Amino acid sequence: YYAQRWSIECFFRQAKDQLKLDGYRVRGRRAVKRYWILVQLAYVYSMFESNSDFSDGLDLLRKRKGHSLVEFIYRAAKQNIPIDTVKKQLHVA
């Protein structure tokens, strides 16, 4: 039982630390279920993308997001889009 419990404990620790599970406050039963589904989906997706463990997958996805952001800003600068317009688009996304 301890071996099974340990993997569950690791999941909760990573979900709290990396996915901010402990920082989200909802009261409704439906909202809690939805949030749990999102946390579990993010966890599995991170592992799937890296073909490794959760932490490696999350690092990979965060790097991709950072690269996408840099590419977006670079393309906007090449097209002479005003910085205020770029900032507004970033807040929407």
N, C-alpha and C positions, 0 to 999 in steps of 0.2 A: 504494500500500500504506500509505503514511503516513497518509493521510486516514482509511482504515478503522481503522488501528491507534489513531489519536487518539481516536475515539469509544469504542473498547474501553477505553483508558486512563482516559477520563473516567468511564465506568461503574464501573471498579474503584475509582477514587478516591472517588466518591460512595458506593459500597457500603461502603467501609471507613470513611469519615468519618461518614456519615449513618445507615447501617444496622448499624454495628459489626461488619462482616464480619471484621475482623482481630482482634476480641476474643473470638470464639467458638472454643473448642478442642474438636475431636472427632477421634477417631482412626479410627473405623470407616468403611469405605467407604460403607456404606448411610447412616450419619448425615451424612456430608459431602454426599452427593447430596441428601438431604432438606433440609439447610440451604441448599444452593445454590438449590433450587427455591423455598424460602421467600423468600430474598433477591431472586430474580428476580421472583417474584410481587409482592412489596412494591414493587419498583421500577416495574413495569408498572402496577400498580394506582394508584400515586401519580401517574403521568403521565396515566392515564385519568381520574382524578377531577378533575384540574385543567384538562384539555384543553390542557396547556401542557408545561412541562418537569418533571423530577423534583423539583427543589428547591421549586418552587411547590406541587406536589401534596403533598409531605411536610409543608410548612408548613400547608396547608389541613387535612390529616388530623389533625395534632397540635392545631390549634385546635379542631376538632370534638371531639376526645377531651377536651380541657380543658373545653369547654362542657358536654359530657355529664356530666362529673364534678361540675361546679358545680350542674347541674340535679338530679343525684342527691342531693347533699348538701342542697340547698334543699328538695326534696320530703320528705326524711327529717326535716328540721327542722320543716316544717309539720305533719307527722304526729306530732310529739313522740317520735320514735324516739331512744332514748338514744345518746349519742355512741360508747360502747363497741361497740354493735351495728353502727353505721355503719362504724366502723373495721374490725371483723371482716369485714363484707361487702366492704369495699374491698380487703382483703388476699386475699380469695378470688378476686376479679375480676382 
